[in-house]
Amino acid sequence: MASIIEQSAADSADAGHEVARKPMRQRSDWQWQVQPSSVTLKLIMAVGGAVSALFVLVHMIGNLKAYTGATHFDDYAHWLRTLGEPLLPYEGALWIFRRRRRCVVVVVHHLSCSRPHHRDPPGSW
């Protein structure tokens, strides 16, 4: 009987001051709202690989200009810095290429690490 009295006294002391409690939602890291399929991930990785291969090819062609002579190489370097100059500032195109390349590297790296392997059926990897 004493426990009922103590319990009702505790309930009446909190009367009117209850805070509605909702289940706490776990805060997770940023994730896709819908997990992309493995085909989508492979397609994005393939495009990233193609962009990387194109970067290496263009970079190699630019470096081979050094064998054509100093003036030709300087003209090529000047052309790169003034590419799209009426529309872009000096070296603007180079900075766009650099940022795009960095974004491709970051996205491809994130996608390669984001797919949890524990969801794959055993023996599929």
DSSP file (Angstrom, degrees, kcal/mol; ACC not computed):
  #  RESIDUE AA STRUCTURE BP1 BP2  ACC     N-H-->O    O-->H-N    N-H-->O    O-->H-N    TCO  KAPPA ALPHA  PHI   PSI    X-CA   Y-CA   Z-CA
    1    1 A M     >        0   0    0      0, 0.0     4,-1.7     0, 0.0     5,-0.1   0.000 360.0 360.0 360.0 -35.4    0.0    0.0    0.0
    2    2 A A  H  >  +     0   0    0      1,-0.2     4,-2.6     2,-0.2     5,-0.2   0.861 360.0  55.1 -66.7 -34.5    2.9    2.4    0.8
    3    3 A S  H  > S+     0   0    0      1,-0.2     4,-2.2     2,-0.2    -1,-0.2   0.857 106.1  51.7 -68.2 -32.7    4.3    1.8   -2.7
    4    4 A I  H  > S+     0   0    0      2,-0.2     4,-2.3     1,-0.2    -1,-0.2   0.897 111.1  47.4 -68.7 -39.2    1.0    2.9   -4.3
    5    5 A I  H  X S+     0   0    0     -4,-1.7     4,-2.1     2,-0.2    -2,-0.2   0.925 113.3  47.6 -67.4 -43.9    0.9    6.1   -2.2
    6    6 A E  H  X S+     0   0    0     -4,-2.6     4,-2.1     1,-0.2    -2,-0.2   0.896 112.8  49.9 -63.2 -39.4    4.6    6.9   -3.1
    7    7 A Q  H  X S+     0   0    0     -4,-2.2     4,-2.2     1,-0.2    -2,-0.2   0.913 111.7  46.5 -67.8 -42.2    3.9    6.2   -6.8
    8    8 A S  H  X S+     0   0    0     -4,-2.3     4,-2.3     2,-0.2    -1,-0.2   0.851 110.9  53.3 -69.5 -32.4    0.8    8.4   -6.9
    9    9 A A  H  X S+     0   0    0     -4,-2.1     4,-1.5     2,-0.2    -1,-0.2   0.897 110.4  47.4 -66.9 -39.3    2.7   11.2   -5.0
   10   10 A A  H  X S+     0   0    0     -4,-2.1     4,-1.2     2,-0.2    -2,-0.2   0.887 112.5  49.7 -67.8 -38.4    5.5   11.0   -7.6
   11   11 A D  H  < S+     0   0    0     -4,-2.2     4,-0.3     1,-0.2    -2,-0.2   0.898 111.1  48.4 -67.5 -39.5    3.0   11.1  -10.4
   12   12 A S  H >< S+     0   0    0     -4,-2.3     3,-0.6     1,-0.2    -1,-0.2   0.796 106.0  58.3 -72.8 -26.4    1.1   14.1   -9.0
   13   13 A A  H 3< S+     0   0    0     -4,-1.5    -1,-0.2     1,-0.2    -2,-0.2   0.845 111.6  41.0 -69.4 -32.5    4.4   16.0   -8.5
   14   14 A D  T >< S+     0   0    0     -4,-1.2     3,-2.2    -3,-0.2    -1,-0.2   0.391  84.8 134.1 -92.8   2.7    5.2   15.7  -12.2
   15   15 A A  T <  S+     0   0    0     -3,-0.6    -3,-0.1    -4,-0.3    -4,-0.0  -0.313  77.0   9.1 -61.5 128.3    1.6   16.4  -13.3
   16   16 A G  T 3  S+     0   0    0     -2,-0.1    -1,-0.3     1,-0.0    -2,-0.1   0.351 114.0  81.6  87.8  -6.3    1.5   18.9  -16.1
   17   17 A H    <   +     0   0    0     -3,-2.2    -2,-0.2     2,-0.1     2,-0.1   0.146  56.7 132.8-117.1  18.5    5.3   18.9  -16.7
   18   18 A E        -     0   0    0     -4,-0.2     2,-0.5     1,-0.0    -3,-0.0  -0.449  46.4-144.8 -72.5 143.0    5.6   15.8  -18.8
   19   19 A V        -     0   0    0     -2,-0.1     2,-0.3     2,-0.0    -2,-0.1  -0.932  20.4-120.5-107.9 126.8    7.7   16.1  -21.8
   20   20 A A        -     0   0    0     -2,-0.5     2,-0.5     1,-0.0    -2,-0.0  -0.500  32.0-155.2 -66.9 125.6    6.6   14.1  -24.8
   21   21 A R        -     0   0    0     -2,-0.3    -1,-0.0     3,-0.0     3,-0.0  -0.891  10.2-168.7-110.3 131.3    9.3   11.7  -25.7
   22   22 A K        -     0   0    0     -2,-0.5     2,-0.1     1,-0.0     3,-0.1  -0.785  40.3 -86.9-109.1 156.9    9.8   10.3  -29.1
   23   23 A P        -     0   0    0      0, 0.0     2,-0.2     0, 0.0    -1,-0.0  -0.434  52.1-109.7 -62.7 135.6   12.2    7.5  -29.9
   24   24 A M        -     0   0    0     -2,-0.1     2,-0.5     1,-0.1    -3,-0.0  -0.456  26.7-135.8 -69.0 134.3   15.6    9.0  -30.6
   25   25 A R        -     0   0    0     -2,-0.2     2,-0.2    -3,-0.1    -1,-0.1  -0.797  21.2-120.1 -91.6 128.2   16.6    8.8  -34.2
   26   26 A Q        -     0   0    0     -2,-0.5     2,-0.6     1,-0.1    -1,-0.0  -0.477  22.0-132.8 -67.9 132.2   20.1    7.6  -34.8
   27   27 A R        -     0   0    0     -2,-0.2     2,-0.2     0, 0.0    -1,-0.1  -0.780  30.7-173.9 -87.4 120.9   22.2   10.2  -36.6
   28   28 A S        -     0   0    0     -2,-0.6     3,-0.1     1,-0.1     0, 0.0  -0.694  29.6 -91.9-111.4 165.3   24.1    8.5  -39.3
   29   29 A D        -     0   0    0     -2,-0.2     2,-0.1     1,-0.2    -1,-0.1  -0.236  64.3 -72.5 -65.0 164.4   26.7    9.8  -41.7
   30   30 A W        +     0   0    0      1,-0.0     2,-0.3     3,-0.0    -1,-0.2  -0.409  66.6 166.2 -62.8 131.3   25.5   11.1  -45.0
   31   31 A Q        -     0   0    0     -2,-0.1     2,-0.1    -3,-0.1    -3,-0.0  -0.925  43.9 -81.5-139.8 164.4   24.3    8.3  -47.2
   32   32 A W        -     0   0    0     -2,-0.3     3,-0.2     1,-0.2     0, 0.0  -0.422  31.9-136.5 -63.2 141.7   22.4    7.9  -50.4
   33   33 A Q  S    S+     0   0    0      1,-0.3     2,-0.5    -2,-0.1    -1,-0.2   0.900 100.2  27.9 -66.3 -39.3   18.6    8.1  -49.8
   34   34 A V  S    S-     0   0    0     -3,-0.0    -1,-0.3     0, 0.0    -2,-0.0  -0.992  96.4-120.3-121.6 125.0   18.3    5.1  -52.2
   35   35 A Q        -     0   0    0     -2,-0.5    -2,-0.0    -3,-0.2    80,-0.0  -0.477  32.9-125.3 -65.9 121.7   21.3    2.8  -52.4
   36   36 A P        -     0   0    0      0, 0.0    -1,-0.1     0, 0.0    -4,-0.0  -0.318  27.8-104.6 -68.1 153.3   22.4    2.9  -56.1
   37   37 A S     >  -     0   0    0      1,-0.1     4,-2.1     4,-0.0     5,-0.2  -0.257  26.6-110.9 -72.4 164.7   22.7   -0.4  -57.8
   38   38 A S  H  > S+     0   0    0      1,-0.2     4,-2.3     2,-0.2     5,-0.2   0.812 119.2  57.9 -67.4 -28.0   26.0   -2.1  -58.5
   39   39 A V  H  > S+     0   0    0      2,-0.2     4,-2.3     1,-0.2    -1,-0.2   0.915 106.3  48.6 -66.3 -42.2   25.5   -1.4  -62.2
   40   40 A T  H  > S+     0   0    0      2,-0.2     4,-2.4     1,-0.2    -2,-0.2   0.924 112.1  48.7 -62.4 -44.8   25.2    2.3  -61.5
   41   41 A L  H  X S+     0   0    0     -4,-2.1     4,-2.4     1,-0.2    -2,-0.2   0.904 111.4  49.5 -62.2 -41.2   28.3    2.3  -59.4
   42   42 A K  H  X S+     0   0    0     -4,-2.3     4,-2.3     2,-0.2    -1,-0.2   0.876 110.1  51.5 -66.2 -37.0   30.2    0.4  -62.0
   43   43 A L  H  X S+     0   0    0     -4,-2.3     4,-2.4     2,-0.2    -2,-0.2   0.922 111.0  46.9 -65.6 -44.1   29.1    2.9  -64.7
   44   44 A I  H  X S+     0   0    0     -4,-2.4     4,-2.4     1,-0.2    -2,-0.2   0.907 112.6  50.3 -63.8 -41.1   30.2    5.9  -62.6
   45   45 A M  H  X S+     0   0    0     -4,-2.4     4,-2.3     2,-0.2    -2,-0.2   0.892 109.8  51.2 -64.0 -38.6   33.5    4.1  -61.9
   46   46 A A  H  X S+     0   0    0     -4,-2.3     4,-2.3     2,-0.2    -2,-0.2   0.910 110.1  48.4 -65.7 -42.0   34.0    3.5  -65.6
   47   47 A V  H  X S+     0   0    0     -4,-2.4     4,-2.4     2,-0.2    -2,-0.2   0.909 111.4  51.0 -63.9 -41.0   33.3    7.1  -66.5
   48   48 A G  H  X S+     0   0    0     -4,-2.4     4,-2.1     1,-0.2    -2,-0.2   0.890 110.0  49.7 -62.2 -39.1   35.8    8.1  -63.8
   49   49 A G  H  X S+     0   0    0     -4,-2.3     4,-2.5     2,-0.2    -2,-0.2   0.885 109.9  50.8 -66.2 -38.8   38.4    5.7  -65.3
   50   50 A A  H  X S+     0   0    0     -4,-2.3     4,-2.4     2,-0.2    -2,-0.2   0.900 110.1  49.4 -65.5 -40.9   37.8    7.2  -68.8
   51   51 A V  H  X S+     0   0    0     -4,-2.4     4,-2.3     2,-0.2    -2,-0.2   0.904 111.9  49.4 -63.8 -40.7   38.3   10.7  -67.4
   52   52 A S  H  X S+     0   0    0     -4,-2.1     4,-2.2     2,-0.2    -2,-0.2   0.910 111.1  48.5 -64.8 -42.5   41.5    9.6  -65.7
   53   53 A A  H  X S+     0   0    0     -4,-2.5     4,-2.3     2,-0.2    -2,-0.2   0.898 111.2  50.3 -65.2 -40.1   42.8    8.0  -68.9
   54   54 A L  H  X S+     0   0    0     -4,-2.4     4,-2.6     2,-0.2     5,-0.3   0.902 109.4  51.9 -63.6 -40.9   42.0   11.1  -70.9
   55   55 A F  H  X S+     0   0    0     -4,-2.3     4,-2.5     1,-0.2    -2,-0.2   0.925 110.7  47.5 -60.0 -45.3   43.8   13.2  -68.4
   56   56 A V  H  X S+     0   0    0     -4,-2.2     4,-2.4     2,-0.2    -2,-0.2   0.905 112.5  49.9 -64.4 -41.3   46.9   11.0  -68.6
   57   57 A L  H  X S+     0   0    0     -4,-2.3     4,-2.3     2,-0.2    -2,-0.2   0.941 113.8  43.6 -63.7 -48.2   46.8   11.0  -72.4
   58   58 A V  H  X S+     0   0    0     -4,-2.6     4,-2.4     1,-0.2    -2,-0.2   0.897 114.0  51.5 -65.3 -39.7   46.5   14.8  -72.6
   59   59 A H  H  X S+     0   0    0     -4,-2.5     4,-2.3    -5,-0.3    -1,-0.2   0.899 109.8  49.9 -63.1 -40.9   49.2   15.3  -70.0
   60   60 A M  H  X S+     0   0    0     -4,-2.4     4,-2.0     2,-0.2    -2,-0.2   0.916 110.2  49.6 -64.6 -43.4   51.5   13.0  -71.8
   61   61 A I  H  X S+     0   0    0     -4,-2.3     4,-0.7     1,-0.2    -2,-0.2   0.911 111.4  50.0 -62.2 -42.0   51.0   14.9  -75.1
   62   62 A G  H >< S+     0   0    0     -4,-2.4     3,-0.7     1,-0.2     4,-0.2   0.895 110.7  48.8 -63.5 -40.2   51.7   18.1  -73.3
   63   63 A N  H >< S+     0   0    0     -4,-2.3     3,-1.4     1,-0.2     4,-0.2   0.824 103.4  61.1 -70.0 -30.1   54.9   16.8  -71.8
   64   64 A L  H >< S+     0   0    0     -4,-2.0     3,-1.5     1,-0.3     4,-0.3   0.702  86.7  76.0 -69.1 -17.5   56.0   15.5  -75.2
   65   65 A K  G X< S+     0   0    0     -4,-0.7     3,-1.4    -3,-0.7     4,-0.3   0.729  78.9  73.7 -63.2 -20.6   56.0   19.1  -76.4
   66   66 A A  G X  S+     0   0    0     -3,-1.4     3,-0.8     1,-0.3    -1,-0.3   0.795  90.6  57.0 -63.5 -27.2   59.2   19.6  -74.4
   67   67 A Y  G <  S+     0   0    0     -3,-1.5    -1,-0.3    -4,-0.2    -2,-0.2   0.585  94.9  66.2 -80.9  -9.6   61.0   17.6  -77.1
   68   68 A T  G <  S-     0   0    0     -3,-1.4    -1,-0.2     1,-0.3    -2,-0.2   0.512 119.0 -78.6 -89.7  -4.0   59.9   19.9  -79.9
   69   69 A G    <>  -     0   0    0     -3,-0.8     4,-2.1    -4,-0.3    -1,-0.3  -0.326  38.4 -88.1 121.6 156.5   61.9   22.8  -78.5
   70   70 A A  H  > S+     0   0    0      1,-0.2     4,-2.5     2,-0.2     5,-0.2   0.888 121.9  50.2 -66.2 -41.0   61.8   25.4  -75.8
   71   71 A T  H  > S+     0   0    0      2,-0.2     4,-2.3     1,-0.2    -1,-0.2   0.906 111.5  48.3 -67.8 -39.2   59.8   28.0  -77.8
   72   72 A H  H  > S+     0   0    0      2,-0.2     4,-2.0     1,-0.2    -1,-0.2   0.903 112.9  48.7 -65.8 -39.8   57.2   25.5  -78.9
   73   73 A F  H  X S+     0   0    0     -4,-2.1     4,-2.4     2,-0.2    -2,-0.2   0.893 111.2  49.9 -66.2 -39.9   56.8   24.3  -75.3
   74   74 A D  H  X S+     0   0    0     -4,-2.5     4,-2.5     2,-0.2    -2,-0.2   0.884 109.4  51.7 -65.9 -38.0   56.5   27.9  -74.0
   75   75 A D  H  X S+     0   0    0     -4,-2.3     4,-2.4     2,-0.2    -2,-0.2   0.902 110.3  49.0 -63.6 -40.3   53.9   28.6  -76.7
   76   76 A Y  H  X S+     0   0    0     -4,-2.0     4,-2.3     2,-0.2    -2,-0.2   0.918 111.3  49.3 -64.2 -43.9   51.9   25.5  -75.5
   77   77 A A  H  X S+     0   0    0     -4,-2.4     4,-1.8     1,-0.2    -2,-0.2   0.897 112.2  48.4 -63.3 -40.2   52.2   26.6  -71.9
   78   78 A H  H  X S+     0   0    0     -4,-2.5     4,-1.8     2,-0.2    -1,-0.2   0.898 109.6  52.7 -66.2 -39.7   51.0   30.1  -72.8
   79   79 A W  H  < S+     0   0    0     -4,-2.4     4,-0.4     1,-0.2    -2,-0.2   0.903 108.0  51.4 -62.2 -40.9   48.1   28.6  -74.8
   80   80 A L  H >< S+     0   0    0     -4,-2.3     3,-0.7     1,-0.2    14,-0.3   0.902 111.1  47.5 -62.3 -40.2   47.0   26.5  -71.8
   81   81 A R  H 3< S+     0   0    0     -4,-1.8    10,-3.0     1,-0.2    11,-0.4   0.795 117.3  41.6 -73.9 -26.9   47.0   29.5  -69.5
   82   82 A T  T >< S+     0   0    0     -4,-1.8     3,-1.8     8,-0.2     2,-0.2   0.271  80.0 136.2-103.3  12.0   45.0   31.7  -71.9
   83   83 A L  T <  S-     0   0    0     -3,-0.7    10,-0.6    -4,-0.4    11,-0.1  -0.429  84.5  -0.9 -62.6 122.2   42.6   29.0  -73.0
   84   84 A G  T >> S+     0   0    0     -2,-0.2     4,-3.8     8,-0.1     3,-0.6   0.797  87.2 159.0  69.9  29.5   39.1   30.5  -73.1
   85   85 A E  T <4  +     0   0    0     -3,-1.8    -2,-0.1     1,-0.2     5,-0.1   0.821  63.1  55.3 -63.9 -36.4   40.5   33.9  -71.9
   86   86 A P  T 34 S+     0   0    0      0, 0.0    -1,-0.2     0, 0.0    -3,-0.1   0.900 123.6  29.5 -62.5 -32.5   37.7   36.2  -73.1
   87   87 A L  T <4 S+     0   0    0     -3,-0.6    -2,-0.2     2,-0.1    -3,-0.1   0.835 127.3  41.4 -90.8 -36.8   35.2   34.1  -71.1
   88   88 A L  S  < S-     0   0    0     -4,-3.8     3,-0.1    -6,-0.1    -1,-0.1  -0.779  86.6-109.3-111.5 153.7   37.6   32.9  -68.3
   89   89 A P    >   -     0   0    0      0, 0.0     3,-2.6     0, 0.0     4,-0.4  -0.193  60.4 -61.3 -71.0 173.9   40.3   34.7  -66.4
   90   90 A Y  T 3  S+     0   0    0      1,-0.3    -8,-0.2     2,-0.1    -9,-0.1  -0.366 129.0   4.6 -57.7 130.5   44.0   34.0  -66.9
   91   91 A E  T 3> S+     0   0    0    -10,-3.0     4,-1.8    -3,-0.1    -1,-0.3   0.578  94.4 128.7  64.8  14.3   44.6   30.3  -66.0
   92   92 A G  H <>  +     0   0    0     -3,-2.6     4,-2.0   -11,-0.4    -2,-0.1   0.904  68.9  50.1 -64.1 -42.9   40.8   29.8  -65.4
   93   93 A A  H  > S+     0   0    0    -10,-0.6     4,-2.5    -4,-0.4    -1,-0.2   0.887 108.4  53.6 -64.9 -38.1   40.6   26.8  -67.7
   94   94 A L  H  > S+     0   0    0    -14,-0.3     4,-2.4     1,-0.2    -1,-0.2   0.910 108.9  48.6 -62.4 -41.3   43.5   25.1  -65.9
   95   95 A W  H  X S+     0   0    0     -4,-1.8     4,-2.5     2,-0.2    -1,-0.2   0.870 109.9  52.0 -68.2 -35.0   41.8   25.6  -62.5
   96   96 A I  H  X S+     0   0    0     -4,-2.0     4,-2.6     2,-0.2     5,-0.2   0.934 111.0  47.7 -64.0 -44.8   38.6   24.2  -63.9
   97   97 A F  H  X S+     0   0    0     -4,-2.5     4,-2.3     1,-0.2    -2,-0.2   0.905 112.7  49.5 -61.3 -41.4   40.5   21.1  -65.2
   98   98 A R  H  X S+     0   0    0     -4,-2.4     4,-2.2     2,-0.2    -2,-0.2   0.931 113.1  45.4 -64.7 -45.6   42.2   20.7  -61.8
   99   99 A R  H  X S+     0   0    0     -4,-2.5     4,-2.5     2,-0.2    -2,-0.2   0.903 112.9  50.6 -65.5 -41.0   39.0   21.0  -59.8
  100  100 A R  H  X S+     0   0    0     -4,-2.6     4,-2.4    -5,-0.2    -1,-0.2   0.924 110.8  49.2 -63.6 -42.9   37.2   18.6  -62.1
  101  101 A R  H  X S+     0   0    0     -4,-2.3     4,-2.2    -5,-0.2    -1,-0.2   0.913 111.3  49.5 -62.5 -42.6   40.0   16.0  -61.9
  102  102 A R  H  X S+     0   0    0     -4,-2.2     4,-2.4     1,-0.2    -1,-0.2   0.895 110.3  50.9 -64.4 -39.9   40.0   16.3  -58.0
  103  103 A C  H  X S+     0   0    0     -4,-2.5     4,-2.8     2,-0.2     5,-0.2   0.911 109.2  50.9 -64.0 -41.7   36.2   15.9  -57.9
  104  104 A V  H  X S+     0   0    0     -4,-2.4     4,-2.5     1,-0.2     5,-0.3   0.928 111.2  48.4 -61.6 -44.2   36.4   12.7  -60.1
  105  105 A V  H  X S+     0   0    0     -4,-2.2     4,-2.2     1,-0.2    -2,-0.2   0.924 113.9  46.0 -62.1 -44.5   39.1   11.3  -57.8
  106  106 A V  H  X S+     0   0    0     -4,-2.4     4,-2.6     2,-0.2    -2,-0.2   0.923 114.5  46.8 -66.5 -44.3   37.0   12.0  -54.7
  107  107 A V  H  X S+     0   0    0     -4,-2.8     4,-2.7     2,-0.2     5,-0.2   0.925 114.1  47.1 -65.0 -44.7   33.7   10.7  -56.1
  108  108 A V  H  X S+     0   0    0     -4,-2.5     4,-2.1    -5,-0.2    -1,-0.2   0.906 113.6  48.5 -64.9 -40.4   35.3    7.5  -57.4
  109  109 A H  H  X S+     0   0    0     -4,-2.2     4,-1.3    -5,-0.3    -2,-0.2   0.922 112.3  48.7 -64.9 -42.7   37.2    6.9  -54.2
  110  110 A H  H  X S+     0   0    0     -4,-2.6     4,-1.7     1,-0.2     3,-0.3   0.925 112.3  48.1 -62.9 -44.3   34.0    7.5  -52.2
  111  111 A L  H  X S+     0   0    0     -4,-2.7     4,-0.8     1,-0.2    -1,-0.2   0.862 108.7  53.7 -66.2 -34.5   32.0    5.1  -54.4
  112  112 A S  H  < S+     0   0    0     -4,-2.1    -1,-0.2     1,-0.2    -2,-0.2   0.791 118.1  36.5 -71.4 -24.3   34.6    2.4  -54.2
  113  113 A C  H  < S+     0   0    0     -4,-1.3    -2,-0.2    -3,-0.3    -1,-0.2   0.614 105.6  69.0 -98.7 -14.3   34.5    2.6  -50.4
  114  114 A S  H  < S+     0   0    0     -4,-1.7    -2,-0.1    -5,-0.1    -3,-0.1   0.746  73.1  90.4 -82.9 -22.7   30.8    3.2  -49.8
  115  115 A R  S  < S-     0   0    0     -4,-0.8     2,-0.3    -5,-0.1    -1,-0.0  -0.621  76.0-137.1 -78.7 109.5   29.4   -0.2  -50.9
  116  116 A P    >   -     0   0    0      0, 0.0     3,-0.9     0, 0.0     4,-0.3  -0.482   6.7-154.1 -69.7 130.4   29.2   -2.3  -47.8
  117  117 A H  G >  S+     0   0    0     -2,-0.3     3,-1.0     1,-0.2     8,-0.1   0.680  85.0  75.3 -78.1 -17.3   30.4   -5.8  -48.6
  118  118 A H  G 3  S+     0   0    0      1,-0.2    -1,-0.2     4,-0.0    -3,-0.0   0.678  89.9  59.2 -71.5 -13.4   28.4   -7.4  -45.8
  119  119 A R  G <  S+     0   0    0     -3,-0.9    -1,-0.2     2,-0.1    -2,-0.2   0.682  85.7  93.6 -84.7 -18.7   25.2   -7.0  -47.9
  120  120 A D  S <  S-     0   0    0     -3,-1.0     3,-0.1    -4,-0.3     5,-0.1  -0.478  89.5-104.0 -72.5 143.8   26.6   -9.1  -50.7
  121  121 A P    >   -     0   0    0      0, 0.0     3,-2.0     0, 0.0     4,-0.3  -0.355  49.2 -86.6 -64.9 149.0   25.6  -12.8  -50.6
  122  122 A P  T 3  S+     0   0    0      0, 0.0    -4,-0.0     0, 0.0    -3,-0.0  -0.280 114.0  21.0 -58.6 138.0   28.4  -15.1  -49.5
  123  123 A G  T 3  S+     0   0    0     -3,-0.1    -3,-0.0     1,-0.0     0, 0.0   0.378  92.2 104.8  87.1  -4.5   30.7  -16.2  -52.3
  124  124 A S    <         0   0    0     -3,-2.0    -1,-0.0     1,-0.2    -4,-0.0   0.647 360.0 360.0 -84.0 -13.0   29.7  -13.3  -54.6
  125  125 A W              0   0    0     -4,-0.3    -1,-0.2    -5,-0.1    -8,-0.0   0.376 360.0 360.0-111.1 360.0   33.0  -11.5  -54.0
